[in-house]
Amino acid sequence: MEHRFETSGHLNWVRSVVFHPGGRFIISASDDKSIRVWDLSKKGEEVRKLEAAHDLFVSSIDVANNLPMLCSGGVEKIVKVWEMK
């Protein structure tokens, strides 16, 4: 079964996209300095946004499989760990 959705929200290039381990959410990171969470059960509706997650471009993200944690890396050579609630 194929599911497709297109969404807009980021204002610049999307650098990284990951699935949440539960499969309900997609998390994306962009050159617009934001990290956004999209709910697949709501046809890709944006449900959370970290507007200025890094001072410069957010270049990578990853989600822990067994912890409610998100890790992001930025062009400014900083790694941040976020608690997902």
C-alpha positions as CSV (number, residue, x, y, z in Angstrom):
1,M,0.0,0.0,0.0
2,E,1.4,3.4,-1.0
3,H,0.8,6.5,1.1
4,R,1.8,9.8,-0.3
5,F,1.6,13.3,1.1
6,E,3.1,16.6,0.1
7,T,3.5,19.3,2.7
8,S,5.0,22.7,2.9
9,G,6.4,24.4,5.9
10,H,10.2,24.7,5.7
11,L,11.4,27.9,4.1
12,N,14.7,26.4,2.8
13,W,16.3,23.1,1.8
14,V,15.3,20.0,3.8
15,R,18.6,18.4,4.9
16,S,17.4,15.4,6.9
17,V,14.2,13.3,7.4
18,V,13.6,10.5,9.8
19,F,10.7,8.3,10.9
20,H,9.8,8.2,14.5
21,P,10.2,4.6,15.8
22,G,6.4,4.3,16.4
23,G,5.8,5.0,12.7
24,R,3.2,7.8,13.2
25,F,5.5,10.8,12.7
26,I,8.1,12.1,10.3
27,I,10.7,14.5,11.6
28,S,12.5,16.9,9.3
29,A,15.4,19.4,9.6
30,S,16.2,22.3,7.3
31,D,18.5,25.1,6.3
32,D,15.8,27.4,7.7
33,K,17.1,26.4,11.2
34,S,14.0,24.6,12.1
35,I,13.0,21.0,13.1
36,R,9.4,20.0,12.3
37,V,7.3,17.1,13.2
38,W,4.6,15.8,10.7
39,D,1.8,13.5,11.8
40,L,1.1,10.8,9.2
41,S,-2.2,9.9,10.8
42,K,-3.4,13.4,10.0
43,K,-2.2,13.3,6.3
44,G,1.1,14.9,7.1
45,E,-0.1,17.8,9.2
46,E,2.6,19.7,10.9
47,V,2.1,19.2,14.7
48,R,5.3,20.6,16.2
49,K,8.0,23.1,15.2
50,L,11.3,24.1,16.8
51,E,11.7,27.4,15.0
52,A,15.3,28.2,15.9
53,A,16.7,24.8,16.8
54,H,20.2,25.9,15.8
55,D,21.9,29.2,15.1
56,L,22.7,28.1,11.6
57,F,21.5,25.4,9.3
58,V,20.3,22.1,10.9
59,S,22.1,19.5,8.9
60,S,21.1,16.2,10.5
61,I,18.7,14.6,12.9
62,D,18.2,11.1,14.4
63,V,15.7,9.6,16.9
64,A,16.6,7.1,19.6
65,N,14.8,3.8,19.2
66,N,14.3,3.2,22.9
67,L,14.3,6.7,24.5
68,P,12.1,9.7,23.8
69,M,15.1,11.6,22.5
70,L,15.9,13.5,19.3
71,C,19.5,14.4,18.4
72,S,20.3,17.2,15.9
73,G,23.5,18.5,14.4
74,G,24.1,22.0,13.0
75,V,26.5,23.7,10.7
76,E,27.9,25.6,13.7
77,K,29.4,22.2,14.8
78,I,27.1,21.8,17.7
79,V,25.1,18.7,18.6
80,K,21.9,19.1,20.6
81,V,19.8,16.5,22.3
82,W,16.0,17.1,22.6
83,E,13.5,15.4,24.9
84,M,10.4,14.4,22.8
85,K,7.2,14.9,24.7
